[in-house]
């Protein structure tokens, strides 16, 4: 399985979208500062993920979630989370 995930920086509240075939290990890498794009935004909290059966589908979904429409989808999908 491949996982598309959304992390929220507890430092600046910004979101990060990524994908991995090992979700737990990848989040651990993010929080240990081993991922360049998020190392200065720690700690990070997993707020959303989806699973895909193949890598190409996961990559397409990750790219979509990084677009304006994808960001809007996340905000609407997690509306209660962001309001609380």
C-alpha positions in Angstrom: 0.0 0.0 0.0 1.0 3.6 -0.6 -0.2 6.4 1.7 -0.8 10.0 0.9 -0.6 12.0 4.1 -1.1 15.6 5.4 1.0 16.8 8.3 0.4 20.0 10.2 3.3 21.9 11.7 2.6 22.7 15.3 5.2 25.5 15.0 3.6 27.5 12.2 0.3 25.7 11.5 1.3 25.1 7.8 0.4 21.9 6.1 2.7 19.5 4.3 1.5 16.8 1.8 3.6 13.7 1.0 3.3 10.1 0.2 5.1 6.9 1.3 4.8 3.1 1.3 5.6 3.1 5.1 3.5 5.8 6.8 4.8 5.3 10.3 8.5 5.3 9.4 8.0 8.4 7.1 6.3 10.4 9.9 9.1 9.4 12.3 11.7 10.7 9.7 9.8 14.0 9.5 9.7 14.4 13.3 13.3 13.5 13.7 14.3 16.3 11.3 15.5 14.0 8.5 13.3 15.4 5.8 14.7 18.6 4.4 11.4 20.3 3.6 10.0 19.9 7.1 13.0 19.8 9.4 12.6 23.5 10.5 8.8 23.1 11.0 8.8 20.5 13.7 6.9 19.1 15.6 4.5 17.7 13.0 1.2 16.1 13.5 -0.5 13.6 11.1 -4.0 15.0 10.5 -5.1 13.0 7.4 -4.1 10.1 5.2 -5.4 8.0 2.3 -4.3 4.6 1.0 -3.7 3.5 -2.6 -2.9 0.1 -4.0 -0.3 1.4 -6.4 2.4 4.0 -6.5 1.2 5.9 -9.6 -2.2 6.5 -8.1 -0.6 7.7 -4.9 1.7 10.1 -6.8 -1.2 11.5 -8.8 -3.3 12.0 -5.6 -0.3 13.7 -3.9 0.1 16.1 -6.8 -3.6 16.9 -6.7 -3.6 17.6 -3.0 -0.8 20.1 -3.5 -2.9 22.1 -6.0 -5.2 24.9 -5.0 -8.2 22.6 -5.6 -6.5 19.9 -3.5 -5.9 22.3 -0.6 -9.5 23.3 -0.8 -10.5 19.6 -0.6 -8.4 19.1 2.5 -9.8 22.2 4.2 -13.4 21.1 3.4 -12.7 17.4 4.3 -11.3 18.5 7.7 -13.6 21.4 8.3 -14.5 20.3 11.9 -10.8 19.8 12.7 -9.8 23.3 11.6 -12.8 24.9 13.3 -12.0 23.2 16.6 
